[in-house]
């Protein structure tokens, strides 16, 4: 079994979605920190955990793209076709969840690095 060939062309639309999602999520996070809402860190961490579990559930584990030959023989051809078509829908939903999940994790990680640098290392950052 060979791996599919990559086009080598970057997908700027997905990158733009990821950047915009990060700006939105990070902006909400920084605004909450500015108003001394310390519980926002816990909300973001719990939200990231919930989204990670939701991603695994929607993806039905970490299944690769199903092929008809991989599915059980007890399924009819129409059931196999609907299962494969459902995989594309699940992939789109899970892609949206990943945008938010990466943004949540990155926002908290950047804040924790900022705290570590300013408090523990004595670095003066703006």
N, C-alpha and C positions, 0 to 999 in steps of 0.2 A: 504494500500500500504506500503510495507516494503522497507527499504533502502538496497542497494546492500552490500554484505559483502566485507570488505576490506581484502586483503591478509595479511596485516601486514608486508610485505616484502618491504623495501624501494627501490625505483626506482633510482638506481645510475646513469643511463644514463641521465635521465632528470636533476638530480642534477649537473652532470658534464657539461651538456649544459648550464645550468643557470650560473654556476661559470665561464665558458669560455666566455659567452656572457657578463657577468658583468666585467670581466677583460678587454675585448676589449673595451667596451663602456666607462668604467671608465678610461682606459688608454688614449683614445682619449680626454676625458674630462680634465684629469690632464695635458696632453700635451698642450691643448689649453689654460688652465689657466696659465701654465708655460710661454707661449709666450704672456701673457697679452691680450688674446682675451676674454674680459669680456662678449661679446655678446653670448658666448657659453652657458651660463646659460639660457638665454632666448630661444635659439634654442632648448635646451634639454627640457625645460618646455613646449614649444609649441609642440615639437615632442611627448612628453608624452601625452599631451591632444589629439592630432590628433590620436595617436595610441589607446588611450582609446575609442575614438568615433569609430574608425575603428573596434576595437574588438567587440563593441556592434553591429555594423552593420553586420559584418560577422557572428556573432553568432545569428543573428536575434533576438535581444534583449537578454534576459538571459533565453532562453528556455532550459528546461531540455531535456534529450534524448527523442525524440518523439517515440511514439508507434502507431501502426496502429489504435488502438481503440481511441486514442486521436485525430486523424485527422478527418476532416469533412467527412460525408457520401457522399458528392458530388464528392469526388475524387475517381478515379478508383483504383484498386489494384496496377496497374503498376505505377500510379502517386504516390501512397503512398510509394511504394518500392523505387522509385527514390528520393523522398523527404527524406526518412530515410537514403539512401546511401549518399545523399548530406550532411547530418548532420555530418557524419564521416569525410568527406573532410573538411567541415567548422571547425570542432573541431581541426583538425591538423593545419590548417592555423592560427586559433586563438591561438593555443598553441605557435607557433613561435612568434606571435606578443606579447604574454605575456612575453616571455623571454626578448625581447628588452625593453618592457614597464617597467618591474620590474628593469632592469638594469639602465635605464634612471632615474627612480625615486630614486633608491638607491644611484646612483652617486651624484645627486644633494643634496639629504638629508645628505649624509656623508660630502659633502663640506660645507653645511650650518651649520652643527653641528661643524665642524672644525672652521669655522669663528666665530660662537657664543662662542665657548670655548676660542679661542685665543684673540678675540677682547673684548668681554664683560666681561669675567671672569678672564682674565689675566693669563690663564694657558699657560705655555711654552711647546709647542709641537714641535717635529722636523719638 
